[in-house]
Each structure stands twice: as structure tokens, then as C-alpha cells.
Amino acid sequence: MDFWREIEGKMVHDDHLKMKKGAARCIWVPGPVIVGAGPSGLATAACLKEKGVSSMILERAGCIASLWQLNTYDRLSLHLPKQFCELPLMPFPAGFPTYPTKEQFLGYLESYAKVFDLRPVFNETVKRAEYDHSVGFWRVKTMGLKGETEYVCRWLVVATGENGEAVVPEIEGLSEFNGLKVHTSQYKNGQTFHGKKVLVVGCGNSGMEVCLDLCNHNARPSLVVRDSVHILPREMLGRSTFGLSMLLLKWFPVRFVDRFILLVSRFMLGDTSRFGLNRPHLGPLQLKSMTGKTPVLDVGTLAKIKSGEIEICRGIKRLTHHTSEFLDGRVEDFDAIIFATGYKSNVPTWLKERDLFSEEDGYPRKPFPDGWKGKCGLYSVGFTKRGLLGASVDAKRIAQDIDRWWKAESKHLTVVASPPRPASPPSPQP
């Protein structure tokens, strides 16, 4: 498109002067720059391409979906049925099970990138992204294998997601503990912990499933449960619990659905408080909506807790060389600690913008469904606290919005840049 080449020429001329002074090389990107090649970034790029808008994906790792490929345990599978986890424009293969495995999901993502010809720039870590009001473009500075680079673009899509950096809590004496200390992002399977006594900190889906995996490898896990938690069966009444909840919400208010789900859970699982797993005062759906806290979908861990193979512990007061002292006064020896304490957004460390994203937690200030769009061509995808389903909704919205601006600006600039039509030659005289 001629008008983009004209703008590119101006930008290259402007930045050529800066390069002479030792600045990073500058690359003009006609379409959006997407930071992050996880499912959210891939979905956005595919939706844009389907509308004829090209984009550039920057990824700090050397592969797509690096969290799934590099930082998840072997037995992981999707916690929700596949129909709630597929990306836009391409369903899962018909032969996939209801809950695809980690390997199946990664194969699906690789196929997705291939079908839509998505080619991220790998090993490119964004260090700073800032809107330049003087020229009306975003400047995205990165560090990669070729050194520093600055990408200049009209639109910036933040797709680094909710799981940017692993979180390890501050615990008194943690540095003194001599046993193995790992975050679930480093955990692969329980083989390393065979016969060992392991303290798992965190009672979300990851912590529960890691405990189950440890039991299956003949380790002796204890689970730290500081707060209340909703544990639900993964399926009830012949349907997935999530799918049943979504169906009921079409007809009934959330409080009624919560009561129904908890009633069926009580019938199927019993009173979880008997085992030290107290339920929150708010129902699971209402709690998820208000705080983003996901209920645990049980895949067999609760049976191990009931049998005593997994011990429930209160919060940790302090650690020593080989022991943990708990808030209730108990002191026990452990060979290892696994932190299933989740992740946090890293957006505030590199995005120099304070309107769309909060400095405190790196999430959009407005909750779903209103947190996908900011000012000056800035967008957010994958921060909905609603998994892949929420990311897909935002990816479609972003593509529609950018496509509208892309076409409007293209039409305007093409008209402005078009040379005047030459006058018709005079008709020959008889």
C-alpha cells in the first residue's frame, strides 16, 4: 500500500538520524505489534489475518505457547471441556477427547499457527513500550539475539497474559531451608520425589493436581491450605460442571446456580470442611466473577485427602533448615517444597502506560468485558480471568476494531495521496 510506504519512509528517515547516534535499529511495522505468542496472541493474529490485516508477534521465548511447552507438568490436561478452550476460526480435531492432554493442546496450537501462517519473532524480549505523541506511534524496544531493536507501529496488542512471571511468597526462613525448592513452573512429574516428604504450598488446581501426581509416584505430600476453597466435581449429572453452569446461567441468576452446584457437590463429594477444606461464603461462580479465583475441579485428589495419603496443613509460620512450623504450632520435617502459588502479570515492568493497565497488579483497570481496549491504539487480550474463552472473545473484538480503523485510514490516506487525474485530450477537429 503506497501510503504505508510513504509513512515508512518518513519514519526510517527520522530514525536514521538516531541510529547515527548509536541508538537501536528501527523497524516500521504497518500493522499491529502483538507482544506474546501464547494462545491469546495467536488468536488475535489469526483474527486479524482473516480480515486482511497483517501483524507482527514478538515472543521472548524460542517457541509458541512457552508457558505450556516449558513451564507445565507432564500430566496436565485442559481443566475445561475442549469446546470452551478452542481458539477462534479453528475447532479442535473431532477425535480429541473431552479434556485434551498437554501434548494434544500443543499440537493444536502448532497446527493453528501453521494454518494461519503465523510466524512470531522469537527470542525477542520487550524491554519498553511507549506511545510517542510527537509522531502518533508506539515505540516498542526489545532485546534479542541481534541486540537492541525498536519496532514502530500504529497499534499495540498486549498478549503476555496473566501468567507472565512465577510468584513465590515471602516466608520467614525460606532461604535457610536446605531441601529442594521449586515452583510448579519447574515441576514436571513426581519421579524426582519418590519416597520423599513434600510440602506443597497452594491449594488451587495446580497444587491439588501436583499432590495427586506425587501420590502416584509414591511420594508423601502435605498440602498447605491457608484460605477457604471451593472444590467441585469436574462433571456432574452427565455434563461438565462448567458446561452445566453456563447452561443454567442462561435461565437462572448466579446465586441460584451457585446453590444448585454446591448442593450437587455436597451430595457427590461430601462435606469438605471435615478434611480442612472450608468453603468460602460466596458461591463458586460469584466468587470467580468478583475476584477471579477459580474453583478447584477435582480429578482424584480429594479421595487421596480423605484416605490420609495427602495431609492438610494450615499456613506456614516459619521454615528452618529441614522443618516447617505451621500456624497451629505443629512442626514437621520435609525433604522438599513445591510452590503452587501461581503467576502474576509483568506488564508494569515494560509498558509505560497507566490508563488501561493498573500498576499494582498489571491487569486492565476495567473488568471483563470492558478491559480489552485503551487509548492511542492500545489493546489487551488474555487478562479476563476467564481462560481461553475470554481471550477468544477479546481477540475477535480487537480484530474488528483494528480492521475498522485500518480500512478507514487506508481509504482516507489513499484518497489524499492519489495524484490528480490528467485532463482528457481535446477531441480531434474534423
N, C-alpha and C positions, 0 to 999 in steps of 0.2 A: 504494500500500500504506500503510495508516494508520499502522503502526508506524514506517515510514521518515519519514513526515511529522512524527510526534511527535519523533523524534530530530533531524530537520532543524530543527524549531522551537527545540529546546534549543540547537543549535549556533549558529543565527542569533542568538538572544538573547545567547549568550555572546560571540559575535564582534562584535555591535553595539556593545558597550561598548568593544571595542578600536578599532573604526572611529572612534569619537568622539575617540580619542587620536591619530588620523592614520595608523592602520595601513591596509594594503591591503584592498580589498573582498574579502569572503569568499563562496565558492560551495560549497555542500554537494553532493557527488556520491554518490548512493545506491549505485551500482555501482563497479567498479574504475576507477581512472585509469591510462591507458596512456601512457607517455612515449615518443613516436616513432611516426610514421605511415609507416614503411617496411614492407616485406613482412612482417616479424615482428610489428609492431604491428597491421597489418591482419588478419593470420591469427588472432591472439589475439582481436581484437574480433569477428571473424566466428564463431569457435568459441563464444564467449560468447553471442552473439546467437542462435545456433542452439539454445542451451539456455535461452533466455528471459532472459538476464542482460544488462542494458544496461551500457554503459561509455562513458567519455569519453576521446578520444585527444587529447593535446596534442602539437603539432608546431611546432618552431622556424622552419621554412621556410614558404613560402606554397603548398606543394603536397605531395602524397603522394610517397613514394619519392624524396626530394630528391637523395639520392646518385646515383641512376640518372638523374634528369632533369637535374641541374645539374652534376654532377662526374664524368661519364664521357665517354670519347672516342666519336666518331661510329661507328667500325667495330665497336664492342663487340657481342658476342652471348654468349649463355649458353655457358659452357665445358662444362657437363654436359648430357646429353640432357634434353628437356623433362619426361619422366616423373619425374625426380629433383628438379625445380625448381617443380612446381606447388604451390599453396597448398591447404590443407585445404578440402574440400567443393566445389571447383570445378576441374575439369581444364582444360588448355589447349584451345583450339579444335582440332578434328580436322585442319584444314587447315594448321596451323602446321608449319614444318619441324622436324627433329630438334633443331636448335640455334637457337631463336628469336632474332631480332635485338633490339637495344635498343628500337627503336620497337614491335616486336610485344610485347615483355615489358611495356613501359609501358602499352600498350593493354589488355593482360590485367589489369594491376593497376587501371587506371581502371574497367574492367568489374566487377572483383571488388568494389571499393568501392561501385559503383552497385547491384549485385545484392544486397549485404547492407546497403545503406543506411547506410554508414559515413561519418560527417561529422566529420572531425577539426576541432579548433580550431586554425587556422593562425596563424603569426607569434606564437607563444606560447612563449618560451624559459624553461625551468625553471632557476631560479637556486638553489633549495634545496629539498630534500625530507627531512623528518624525522618520525619517529614520536613522537607526543605521548602518553606513557604516562598522563598525567593524565586524558585523555578516551578513550584507546584508539583513536585515529585517526591517519592520516597527514596531515600538513600540507605541501602542495606549493605553493611560492611561485614565481610566474612574472613575467616582464616581457613585455608585449605592446603592441599598438597602443593599447590603452586604459589603459596604465600597469600598475601592480602589481596582481596578483590572487593570492589564496590559495585553493587548492582543498582541501577536506577530504574524506577518503574512508576507507573501511574496508580497501580493497585497493589496492596499488600495483604496477604491472607495468612493469619497466624494459625498454624495447624500442629503446633508442638504438643498440644493436648494436656490433659490433667496429670499425666504421669511423666513429667519431664525429668524429675530428679527423685531419687530414693530418699525416704525420710527415716532417720534413726533417732529415737528420742534421747534426751539427755538424762542419764541415770547415774546417781552417785556411785562411784567405784567402777564404772564401766571400763575405764582404761586399765584397771588393775586385774580384771578378770582374765585368767590365763587360758581358758578354754577357747575353742573355735567360736568366732563371732561372725555371722553372715546375715545379710539382708535377703529376703526372698528373691530379689533380683539376681542373686548369685546362686541360689539353690536350684539344683537340677533333680536330684532324687535322694532317697534315704539311704542309699547304699553306703555312703561315707559314714553314716551314723549308726551302723549296725551294732547293736548291743550297748549303745551309749544312752545316757540320760540327757535328754534335750529339753531346754526351756524355750517354748515358742511364745513370743510376745505379740499379741494382736489376735483378735477373735473374729475377723472378717472372713470372707470366703477363702482368701489365700491361707490365712492362719489355720482355719479348720481343715482345709484340704492337705496342707503340709503335715499336720498332725496325723491324718489318716495315712498318708504316704509313709511317714516314719513308722507307724504301727505295722504296715505291710512289709517293712524292711527290718522288723524285729528290733526297732529302737524303742525307748521308753519316754514318750513325750509328756510334758506338762504344759498346759495352756494358760497363759495369763489373761484373765478377763477382768478388766478394770471397770468397764461400763456395762450398762444393760444392752441386750442384743436380741433381735428377732431372728429365730431360726424357723424356717418354713420347709416343708417337704418340696422337693423340686417339681413334683407332679401331684395333683390331687383330682379326684373324680374323673380320671381318664384323660386329663389335659395337663399341660404345663401350668404351674401355678401362676406364672407371669401372663401366659395367654388367657387363662381364666379370669385373672384380674382385669386385663384390658377389655375383655368381653363384657364383664359385669359393669365396668365404669361407663359403658355406653348407655346403660339404663338406670344405674343407681348412683347415689352420692358416694364420695370416697369413704366416709365414715361407716356407711353400711357395708361396703365391700370389705373394709378392714375387719369389721366384726365377723363377717362371714368367713374370711380367710383364717382368722385366728381361731374361730370355733372349729373349723375342719382340722386345722393344725393341732389343736389340743386333742382332738379325737385320734389323730394319726400318730402324733409324737409324744403325747402325754404332757405333764406339767414340767416344763424345762427348768423352772426355778428350783425343783428338787435337786438338781445337779449343779446348782450355782450359776445358772444361766437365766437371769431375771430379764423379763421383757420390759421395754420402755413403756411409758404411759401413753404415748402416741402410737397409733397403729402403723404397720409397716409402710403402707402407701403414703399416708400423711407425713410420716417421718422422712421418707425419701423425697417427697415434694418440697418439704420445708428446709431440710438440711443436706440433702444429697446422700445421706447414709443409707447404704444398700443392705437389705436383709440378707441373711445367710440362707442359701438354698442347699439343704443337706444332701450330701451324696454318700452318706455312710458314716460320717464322723460321730454323729450323736449316739449311734449304737456302741461305738468304742468308748465314749464317755460314760454311758450307762453301765457298761461292763467293767469299768475301772481301768481299762487299758490306757486311757488318757485322763490325767488328773487335772482338775480345775484349780487354779491358784488366783489369789487376789493380787492387787497391784504390787510392784516391786518397790521396796523402801531403799535398799542399797545392795550393791554387789561387792564381793571380796574376790580373792584370788581364784576360788573354786566354788563359792557358795552364793546363794541368793537369799536375802532376808526379805520376807513379804510383809505387807502392811498389817496382817493379822498376827505377826510375831513369829511365824514359822521360819525356820532356816533349813535349807536343803542344798545338797551338793549337786552340781551339774557339770557335764562334760562339754556342753556347747549351748550357745544361744542363737536362735534364729529370729530375726526381726521381721514380722509380717505387719509392718507398721505403715505400709502404703507409700504413696508418692506425693509430690507437690508440683505445681506449675513453676517453670523457670522463666516465664515471660518477663517479670520485672527486671531481671538481670540484663536484658538486652534490648527490650522495646522501650524507647524513650517517648512514651505517650501515657497520659494519665486520665483520659476521658472514658475510653472503652474498658480498659483493664484496671483492676484495683492493685495498688502497690502492696497491700497487705497479704493477699493470697494468690495473686496472679490470675484471677478469674474475671470474666466480664462483670461489670458492676450491676447490670440488669440480668435477672434470671431468665431462664428459658421460658418462652420462645423469643425474647426480645434482645438477647445479648450477642447476636451474630454480626451486627453492623455498627461501625463507628463513624468518625468523621474523616474527610480527606482520602477516601478510598481504602479505609482500613476495615478488615473483616476478621471474624473469629469463627473457628469450626473445631468441634471436638471438646468443648468446655461446658456441655449441657448437663453433666451428671446423669445422663440418660443413655450412656453407652453408644453403640454403633447406630442405634435407631435415631437418637438425637443428632448425631453427626451427619447422618444422611439427610435429615430434614434441613439442616443448616447449609450443607453443600449445595443442595438444589436452590435454596434461596439466594445464596451468594452468586451462583452461576447466572441466575435470572437477572439479578441486579447489575452485575458487571456487563452482561450481554446487552442490557438496555442502554447503559452508558457507552459501551463500545460502539454500538450501531449509531447512537445519536451523535457522538463525537466524530465518528468516521464520516457520516453524512455531512455534518457541518464543515469539517475541515476539507473534505473533498470539494465541496462547492466553493469554498473560499480559495482553494489552491488551483481551481480549474482556470486555464487561460481563456481570455475572451474568444468567442468563435469568430473566424475571419468573415468579412463581408462577402456576399455572393458576387461572382464576377458579373459584369454587365452582359445583358443579352446581345448577341451579335445583331448588327443592323442589316436589314435586307438590302 
